[in-house]
Amino acid sequence: MAAEAKRILMVEDEKAIRDAVAAYLERDGFWVRSVGDGQSALEEFERHSFDMVILDLMLPKLSGERVCRAIRDTSDVPIIMLTAKGEVEDRIVGLELGADDYLVKPFSPRELIARVRALLRRVHYEQEPPMEVLDFGDLVVDITGHKVTVDGKVVDLTASEFKLLTTLARYPGRVYTRMELVEKVLGYDFEGYERTIDSHVKNLRAKLGDDPRNPKWLYTVHGVGYRFEVPRKDPAAS
Ligand code: CA
């Protein structure tokens, strides 16, 4: 075990998956504790400090939902939720409970490792103080100056659109649920206002000239919410 090995708590009641994932993570240099039910997960979480929790949603004794809530009461450790195939509702539940990412079963161990590494990088980045000018080349979001420009031209945004854009753009790649955006952008957390976010996104896209069918920055995550991406430089383009 390397001194700086990242510590992962793996919670999954299907032994075959649990053992396979643990083996892959260990081979990749992680320090892993794995348990098969929710109660043991919380006990293990109390006992050690972890850099990440991989948490199955459907668990005996204490559900993944309850475990996630209990962990979030005391900790902001990154959590990846494992959900069954196609259960969109479960993914939303996971993200709204405070999980950072989710993975739909069946997944390949390589995919899991990629997600784990990406999330650890993102958490590291989020711990840095947020930049006050987000410069994405043709899109510049000046948070202190409350100004947005596309190709050097100032884009006139409402307060909500500005808040929406800065919320998403501060953490590229992070998926925000509509409920999270309602809270962050509108400042309240009533259910039923998720569609308001859709309208703000629609207006924001129109003002930025971002085509929803071929997005450059603002991506719809179907059945969940939205995320901002930094456009990749295409080395083939001139
Ligand atoms: Ca399960």
Boltz pocket constraint, residues with backbone or C-beta under 6 A from the ligand:
constraints:
  - pocket:
      binder: B
      contacts: [[A, 12], [A, 13], [A, 14], [A, 56], [A, 57], [A, 58], [A, 59]]
      max_distance: 6.0
